[in-house]
Amino acid sequence: AFTVISSFGNVLTVSSSTSSLSSHGGGGVRGEVISTTTTNNENDNSSSSSFSLKTFPTIKYGTAWKAEKTSEYVYNAIKAGFRHIDTACQPKHYSEDGVGEGYTKALHDLGLLRKDICLQTKYTSLDGQDVSKPLPYDKDASLEDRVRQSLESSLRNLRTDYIDSLIMHGSEKSWDDNSVVWKTFESFVDDGKVHQIGISNFYDIDAIRYLYENARIKPAVIQNRFYKDTGYDTDIRAFCREHNMEYQSFWTLGANRHFLLNQKVQQYAVEKNLSPETLLYAFVMALGITPLDGTTSVTHAEEDMNLLQRVKKGEKIFESNEDLTEFA
């Protein structure tokens, strides 16, 4: 069963069906969207849009594991309407320079400005890097200097003079080291090089609370894997709501295939002119979650942005708490 504690405080389950997706999708392929509307752009390709980049939840384009295709995929995502891009200064899994190339080309071709795009990247500790390949910093430098060198690498790779959102890719080995990283992050905000800071892969609510209480500049975002093994971060998401922090989910589709295969989900998706995948995105957004979306398909990117437009324009995909909790 797919079990989540929703934002309404209830624990509900729905039995997972063994039915297949339609002939247009199965396994890792999406089901069919019966039809779409013509509005695909998150911000209508206009810097004067009424949709602020600072509002959440939204849908953020994830760029992990795209290697030499990163530039093409980022370009296509922005053309489809994405305005939030997530990456990391971790060459092992991300191509930051590919992101830089892709989004700047999209800005030029679409007549957008840098301020129309929200760029989020991460500082990744030495343990998360492939030390056999070129690193974004000097591995023998002090921790503070590694963090500073990482930011400079990100600014260079992303062809920008500021980062909208910078997050720790994970906890360091000690709280003393966490403190060094966080205080360095705070100095970036003080200098105007970074607009907000946050954390990723933090699953201990006590650790998150400790960081929040001791930070001079509070974390604005938590990005975690969204799956059953962590209880879908119920307590962490409640903390985020209490402190007006954005909770971002990754592995949202991949870890919840049982939801996509559920017969009730598939039927409701058809009723709402959505695929099971876009219905899951709508579901987590209704819980206040910003999902990361790493699609490499132009069609799917347009479907996802069509969903975001519908939500931002006030459409209630789940018309009542009862509709929402039916799938929780």
Protein Blocks (a to p, Z undefined) as FASTA:
>chain_A
ZZdddfkopacdddddfbdcdfkbghjbccddfbacfbfbfnlopakbcbdfkbccdddd
dfehkljmlmmmmmmmmmnopabdcddddfklpcfklmmmmmmmmmmmnopafklpccdd
ddddfklpcfkbccfbdfkbcfklmmmmmmmmmmmmnopabdfbdcdfbdcfbfklmmmm
mmmmmmmmmnopafbdcdehiabfklmmmmmmmpmbdcfbdcddddfklonommmmmmmm
mnopacddehklmmmmmmmmpmklmmmmmmnopafklmmmmmmmmnopacddfbfbfklm
mmmmmmmmmmmnopafblbfklmmmmZZ
